[in-house]
Amino acid sequence: MSEPTPTGPGYCPYLGLKQNRAIRFSSPTPEHRCYVSGEPVEIPVDQSAFCLSRNHVQCPLYMGLTLPSIPATVSSPGAATAAPGGLRGWLRTLSPRDRAIYALMLGMLAIIILVYAIAGWQALTGGAPVTGAPSPTTVAAPETATPSPEPTPSATATPLPPTPTALPTSTPSPQPTPSPTPEPVIIVPTAIPTQPTDTATVAPSPTAGAVATPSPTGQPVQPSPTPVATATPSPTGQPVQPSPTFTATAAPVAPPTTPPQPPTAAPPATARPPAPTTAPAVQQQRLWLYFGDATGTLFVPVQRLVPVEDRKVATAAINALIEGPRNGLERLIDPQARLLSITINNGLATVNFDRPPHLDGDPRGLQSIVLTLTHFETINRVQFQVNGKNIGINGSGPIGRPVVNPLNPDNLPVDYAVTEFLPTYYLANDGYHTIRIIRMVPKTRQVAEGTVRALIEGPGIYEYAVQRTIPPGTELRAISINQGVVRVDFNARFAEASDRNAAVRTLVESLTTLPRVTGVQIFIEGRSLAEWWGEPYGRVYPKPLINPEG
């Protein structure tokens, strides 16, 4: 008889399955047996009402008041009947439900063994495909000269010169790094949007297929910077995009060869509904544009929200330049010029106008278009045309990206192998815009530290056009980069800035132009700027928009 070990209050201590008296459950099933006599005995009464109730001792079988439907055979000690043994004997003790379950499990096991056997056979005989093997049908597509579509700007920026993750506090002045000097190039370390994907009118370009010399920032190269001339602003005007017109020509009709027949009644014609027209998709995108400053000598970058039709971002950018500047900046493009076509091929954008787009022949007009278009990843040079004829600066060839407002007091070569181009921002004299000035210094890996020191040193020859926002005598005590955030520590002189917002703005704009820099936090004498100027100045400043326009 099984040991009376109840599984809970009110459960029969002698209840179990037929094949194992030690298994007890709280819910009765047809397989349960009563072991009150030591042998499994079926329960012919309602189990839930008797043997599983709290008063299980009143179960008729427990009290010996009810005989089982199939009496158990009790063998005498002297004449015991041997039960069949082995697998057959075990199977006889199972109920039909148990046999079905075991048969199903054996069938599933057989299927699994068969699948593994087939897979192993295929692996041994080479029937299964080998991972990584080249496909025999793979054919390299020939490279064609089909113009690639215009690019679409995105948040991803082309990497700029590397910035260290941590900088020592006592770093000596940067020295040139000895390295071979390649062909001179023009570099501006700016964040460049990724490739646009719009389609423009295609026009043949005689220089299609030329490849520009790469620069570390992914921007176009040019043998030497172009001198800047003064342009006279002209009235604004909205450009008109020409659309091709088609003239239908009627074909001649042959005279009839048979006499006319009397008219017959024709079935009434069913009017067809007009074909639905799909309006072009227009999206608002923020694009980089370049105009002139109030002095007529410097380029001013702005980020304007421009409507882009059918993802033609390069077309939208040029039309925005033709539309003209806002907020007192100088116009550099003729408002009467019209863009006829754009073709982009192997990094060369060929733009065709109906007239010279730059005002009074001022080369800054062409350079402003180059600066605007080379913010797209797929463009690094621009070939200008007027009604299909090439034009340019000092010739008729393509133009690479020029240095934006270069400051080169040491007359360093325009060569990224030996020269570092540091982006610094200063407040313009109008008190509204900030102007980027590229400070050229000997090659260094301490780019963030060099940028701050150049900003402290001031705008140099451009003091007539911009304001110094960081007080003279400010010193850099320490600088470090942690997870994209630059922490800058100045001496107490920085706290004496007359325009606090402008000092913070120019510092943050300069540092967040560097690659992998996402924010700036400012300290003075090792303490947060909030302890000097108030709580709002203690936060981490994120990457801002540069001169944003709605």
SELUMGU-703056 format. One record per residue (C-alpha): x, y, z. Coordinates in steps of 0.001 Angstrom, whole numbers. Each point is the difference from the previous one (the first is absolute). Example, Ala and Ser with C-alpha at 12.3 -4.5 7.8 and 13.67 -1.06 7.14 Angstrom:
! SELUMGU-703056
         X         Y         Z
     12300     -4500      7800
      1370      3440      -660
END
This chain:
! SELUMGU-703056
         X         Y         Z
         0         0         0
      1321      3414      -850
      1220      2256      2724
     -2769      2458       933
      1603      3263     -1040
     -2859      2432      -756
       690      2705     -2582
     -2420      2455      1579
     -2894       279      2377
     -2931     -2148     -1105
      1968     -2159     -2464
      -125     -3802       293
      3406     -1223      1174
      -485     -3251     -1904
      -779      1539     -3410
      2499      -464     -2844
       502     -1089     -3607
      -177     -3626      -990
      3652      -302      -948
      1393      1986      2923
     -1667       154      3373
      2242      2904      1105
     -1473      2424     -2565
     -2969      1950      1316
     -1905      2864     -1613
     -2619      2419      1193
     -2339      -717     -2914
     -1496     -3474      -544
       587     -1757     -3338
     -1041     -3411     -1334
      3529     -1271       634
      -161       554      3798
      -107     -3081      2195
      -504      -486      3714
      2823     -1700      1889
     -1804      -387      3317
       387     -3797      -252
      3567       112     -1272
      -922      -853     -3595
     -1383      2402     -2628
     -3771       -75        74
     -2169      2025     -2350
     -2438      2393      1631
     -3501      -711     -1313
     -1584      3025      1647
       153      3769      -515
      3524       803      1134
      -460      3740       402
     -3001      -519      2296
      1577     -2627      2182
      3667      -927      -226
      1218      3559      -725
     -2273      1820      2422
      1053      1207      3380
     -1805     -2988      1458
      1865     -2539     -2119
      -197     -2490      2885
     -3674      -387      -949
       971     -1294     -3451
     -1889     -3323      -354
      3120     -1700     -1272
      2032      1358      2909
     -2556     -1308      2462
      -413     -3355     -1805
     -3663       660      -828
       275      -131     -3804
      1663     -2701     -2068
      1957       986     -3116
     -1497      -603     -3429
      2964     -2279      -761
       987     -1702      3227
      3639      -183       714
      1439     -3496       131
      1690      -672      3303
      2409     -2905      -158
       639     -2236      2919
      3509      -220      1244
       277     -3572     -1051
     -1390       194     -3475
      1098      3305     -1558
      -728       481     -3654
      2924      1438     -1905
      -912      3136     -1957
      1314       205     -3525
      3323      1853       -33
      2055      1905     -2558
     -1262      2584     -2453
     -3224     -1847      -734
      -874      -254      3656
       668      3697       490
     -2149       881     -2987
     -2891     -2038      1336
         5      2068      3157
      -478      3242     -1991
     -3350      1510      -846
      -918       646     -3677
       698      3703       503
      3493      -668      1337
       744     -2318     -2881
     -1058      2670     -2507
      2240      2596      1679
      3027     -2290       -32
      -654      -944     -3630
      -153      3689      -977
      3271       725      1790
      1730     -2906     -1719
     -1284      1234     -3376
      1357      3495       581
      3362     -1427      1048
       137     -2053     -3195
      -723      3095     -2120
      2743      2021      1734
      2528     -2813      -554
     -1005      -196     -3669
       463      3781      -508
      3466       -53      1564
       958     -3003     -2100
     -1027      1743     -3232
      1858      3196       977
      3140     -1954       854
      -143     -1877     -3290
      -299      3265     -1973
      2938      1511      1868
      2186     -3051      -747
      -933      -242     -3682
       185      3764      -681
     -3691       367      -750
      -438      2896      2438
      1176      3463     -1085
      3281      1177      1503
      -223      3286      1877
      2149      2740     -1497
       547     -1741     -3357
      -314      2384     -2939
     -3091      -409     -2093
       805     -1123     -3571
     -2595      2408     -1341
      1423      3097      1700
      1107      2465     -2672
      1548      3384       767
     -2096      2763     -1511
      1990      2162     -2429
       630      3523      1102
     -1913      2444     -2129
       138      3736      -372
     -3690       439       796
      -357      3121      2119
      -732      -800      3598
     -3011      1615      1629
       331      3043      2179
       650      -741      3662
     -2336       325      3016
      1365      1534      3199
      -135     -2084      3163
      1131       243      3562
      3108     -2045      -678
      3064      2184      -380
      3176      -781     -1883
      2820      -480      2510
      2312      2943       514
      3580       -34      1261
       336     -2261      3033
      -511      1416      3492
      1638     -1739      2991
     -2190     -1376      2728
      2082      1536      2770
      2449      2870       -76
      2697       816      2561
      -241      3263      1848
      3593       976      -719
       381      -661     -3699
      2747      1990     -1771
      -801      2035     -3051
      -823     -2219     -2984
      2929      -806     -2273
       -85     -1205     -3590
       -46     -3746      -462
      2578     -1137     -2570
     -1795     -1769     -2822
       124       -26     -3793
     -1620      3016     -1597
     -2620      -931     -2593
     -1501      2329     -2546
     -1414      3142      1687
     -3671      -238       822
     -2672      2249      1466
     -1673     -1316      3119
     -2731      1347      2243
      -857     -2188      3019
     -3775       246       -30
     -2777     -2465       622
     -1182     -1181     -3415
     -3449     -1576      -513
      -112     -3364     -1651
      -952      -804     -3530
     -3208      1461     -1391
     -2157     -2159     -2259
     -1872      2345     -2279
      -124        90     -3772
       705      3113     -2052
       -74       835     -3696
      2971     -1694     -1643
      2330      1965     -2236
      3233     -1321     -1550
      3213      1112      1671
      3323       -20     -1836
      1844      -635      3252
     -2221     -2799      1345
      1983     -2821      1466
      2788      2068      1570
       886      -984      3557
       995      2589      2605
      2926      -412      2381
     -1437     -1071      3377
       436      2045      3151
      -198     -1201      3633
     -3436      1512       415
     -1424     -1502     -3180
      -227      3449     -1582
      1224      1021     -3451
      3524      1146      -695
      1344      2961     -1932
      3608       915      -871
       -74      3352      1784
     -2491      2292      1720
     -1688      2601     -2164
       323      3695       911
     -3178      1616      1268
     -1426      3071     -1705
     -2773      2365      1042
     -3400      -422     -1663
     -2746      2607      -192
     -3346     -1280      1356
     -2852       -47     -2453
     -3795      -136       421
     -1533     -3297       906
     -2065     -2077     -2380
     -1648     -3403      -125
      1505     -2334     -2613
     -2276     -1765     -2473
       673     -3624      -876
      -372      -490     -3760
     -2179     -2891     -1028
       252     -1599     -3455
     -2885       663     -2385
     -1100     -2374     -2701
     -1778       938     -3278
     -2359     -2575     -1505
       274      -313     -3792
     -3020     -1342     -1915
       743     -2848     -2432
     -1333       393     -3592
     -3271     -1835      -715
      -378     -1956     -3284
     -3154       727     -2077
     -2689     -2699       187
        36     -2592     -2814
     -3604     -1189       498
     -3198      1999      -181
     -1302      1167      3322
     -2512     -2255      1678
     -3182      1238      1599
       392       606      3693
     -1022     -2793      2286
     -1076       185      3553
      2975      -492      2230
      -201     -1208      3562
       183      2805      2534
      3577       704      1046
       883      -439      3611
      1915      2928      1392
      3304     -1028      1572
       889      1566      3301
      3110      2199      -101
      3202     -1735       962
       992       762      3556
      2952      2346       371
      2540      -457      2745
      1252      3189      1587
      3778       147       486
      1141      -910      3489
      1315      3031      1887
      2000      -301      3217
      1528      2656      2195
      3742      -600       470
      2657      2100      1694
      2798       760     -2477
      3331      1842       279
       146      3249     -1999
      2792      2577      -299
      -427      3760      -398
      2207      3063       507
       389      1946      3237
      -712      3703       492
      3634       938      -786
      -119     -1751     -3388
      3120     -2071       728
     -1005     -3123      1979
     -2301     -2960      -599
     -2799      -543      2524
     -1481     -3535       302
     -3704      -345       799
     -2221     -3046       470
     -3312       755     -1688
     -3167     -2106       -52
      -596      -457     -3744
     -2898     -1760     -1811
      1458     -2903     -2029
     -2087     -1373     -2869
       379     -3692      -935
      3208      -246      2079
      1877      2368     -2351
      2052      1545      2766
      2819      1380     -2166
     -2539      1778     -2200
     -1779      1348      3090
      3309      1250      1461
       950      1941     -3153
     -3486      1491      -293
       260      1120      3639
      3290      1755      -834
     -1697      1709     -2943
     -2866      1003      2306
      2550      1928      2028
      1017       674      3601
     -1981      1172      2988
       785      2006      3115
      2356      2474     -1649
      2488     -2345     -1698
      1470       715     -3440
     -1376     -1543     -3197
      2628     -1764     -2148
     -2193     -1600     -2721
     -1832      1801     -2802
     -3736      -148       833
      -820      -201     -3753
      2106     -3126      -543
     -1878     -3221      -678
      1279     -3516       545
      -436     -2095     -3151
      1386     -3365      1113
      2168     -1856      2508
      2069     -3111      -675
      1998     -1847      2681
      2630     -2495     -1134
      2933     -1395      2016
       -69      2868      2502
      -217      2694     -2704
     -3190      2078       -93
      -600      1776     -3322
     -2422      2907       442
     -1322      1753     -3103
     -1484      3518       202
     -1584      2236     -2589
      2473      2790       902
      3071       446      2243
     -1404      -528      3513
      2497      2198      1877
      -633      3723       273
      2403      2288     -1894
      2409     -2881      -523
       775      -198      3740
      1581     -3460       533
     -1554      -185      3462
     -3331      -703     -1712
      1351     -3186     -1574
      1801      -890      3222
     -3223       339      2011
     -1631     -2576     -2298
      3007     -2313       383
       -80       345      3809
     -3730      -771        10
       111     -3032     -2317
      3106     -1608      1530
     -1892      -435      3265
     -1529     -3004     -1791
      2086     -3149       252
      -179      -853     -3715
      1333      3388     -1172
      3585      1203       388
       418      2212     -3103
     -2299      2177     -2100
       180       736     -3724
     -1908      3129      -976
     -1629       435     -3396
     -1944      2753     -1745
     -2303     -1481     -2632
      2237     -3061      -181
      3342      1870      -241
      2503      -465      2847
       969      2971      2161
      2051       242      3200
      2475      2067      2033
      3332       749     -1683
     -1001     -2406     -2748
     -2940     -2202      -872
       717     -3146      1995
     -1778     -1415      3047
       353      1678      3405
       740     -1811      3266
     -1123      1088      3453
      1920      3088      1169
      1122       667      3547
     -2709      1948      1836
      1480      3315      1188
      3566     -1323       508
      2218      1446      2765
      3623     -1009      -669
      2410      2283      1884
      2882     -2494      -361
      -452      -389     -3790
      -354     -3755       316
      -496     -2054     -3178
     -3517     -1030      -945
       905     -3640       600
     -1887     -2194      2450
      3092     -2137       580
      1825      2847      1787
     -2768      2501       776
     -3005      -213      2341
     -3163      1967      -829
     -1792      1062      3201
     -3602      1270      -183
      -568      3018      2233
     -3154      2112       231
      -180      3708       858
     -2945      2341       408
      -514      2267     -3019
      -182      3751       440
     -3755      -145      -604
      -269     -1785      3380
     -2247     -2662     -1519
      1972     -2391     -2225
      3118     -1977       812
      2730      -304     -2629
      2290     -2990      -410
      3717       790      -299
      2330     -2900      -838
      3214       340      2029
      2925     -1827     -1642
      2599     -1397      2449
      2744     -2645      -202
     -1295     -3575       -95
     -1069     -1244      3446
     -2118     -2695      1598
     -1107      2383      2771
     -2731      1429     -2227
     -2470       912      2765
      2677      1729      2067
      1340      1795     -3076
     -3502      1220      -882
      -539      1511      3463
      3425      1653         8
      -623      1463     -3481
     -3361      1352      1179
      1667      1627      3029
      2700      1509     -2207
     -2624      1842     -2044
     -1002       609     -3633
      3281      1629     -1073
      -332      1921     -3262
     -3808      -328       113
      -455      2171      3102
     -1650      2633     -2203
     -2868     -2412      -817
      -540     -2079      3161
       -19       483      3766
      2206     -1651      2624
     -2384     -1703      2465
      2534     -1632      2351
      1760      2591      2185
      3725       632      -585
      2127     -1702      2642
     -2186     -3110       117
      2103     -3137       397
      -843     -3631      -624
       670     -1984      3197
     -1118     -3458     -1172
     -2035     -1713     -2720
     -1230     -3580      -363
     -2503     -2016     -2045
     -2224     -2648      1556
     -2635     -1803     -2088
      -189      2854     -2509
      -292      2779      2624
      2880      2506       133
       658      1385      3489
      1877      3298      -135
      1486      1652      3095
      1028      3686      -187
      1514      2363      2501
     -2136      2617      1750
       546      2509     -2820
     -2623     -1798     -2136
     -2681       927      2551
       519      3678      -902
     -1471      -393     -3513
     -2203      2991      -784
     -2388     -2044     -2204
      -394     -3323      1800
     -2296     -1599     -2574
      2288       932     -2895
      3066     -1377      1817
     -1733     -3325       598
     -1516       -65     -3505
      3268       460     -1891
      1812     -2542      2192
     -2717     -2658      -423
      -357       579     -3765
      3761      -288      -496
       448     -3229      1991
     -3123     -1829     -1198
      1180       451     -3613
      2718     -2558       794
      -819     -3664      -690
     -1430     -2156      2781
      -612      3058      2226
     -3635       102      1128
        79      2518      2831
      2038      2486      2043
       108       663      3750
      1837      3044      1388
      1889       321      3290
      1865      2897      1607
      2806      -710      2450
     -1199     -3601       214
     -3587       937       938
     -3104      -121     -2162
      -892      3187     -1843
     -3335      -145      1845
      1780      1065      3200
      1148      3184     -1753
     -2874       968     -2304
     -2971     -1966      1311
     -1602     -3384      -437
      -864       234     -3750
      3698       194      -890
       932     -3247      1725
     -1596     -2350     -2527
      1606     -1914     -2871
      -562      2064     -3162
      -989     -2211     -2984
       967       549     -3633
     -1920      3120     -1182
     -1241      1132     -3403
      2191      2614     -1690
     -1911      3211      -788
     -3328     -1855      -400
     -2699      1420     -2276
     -3618     -1148      -148
END
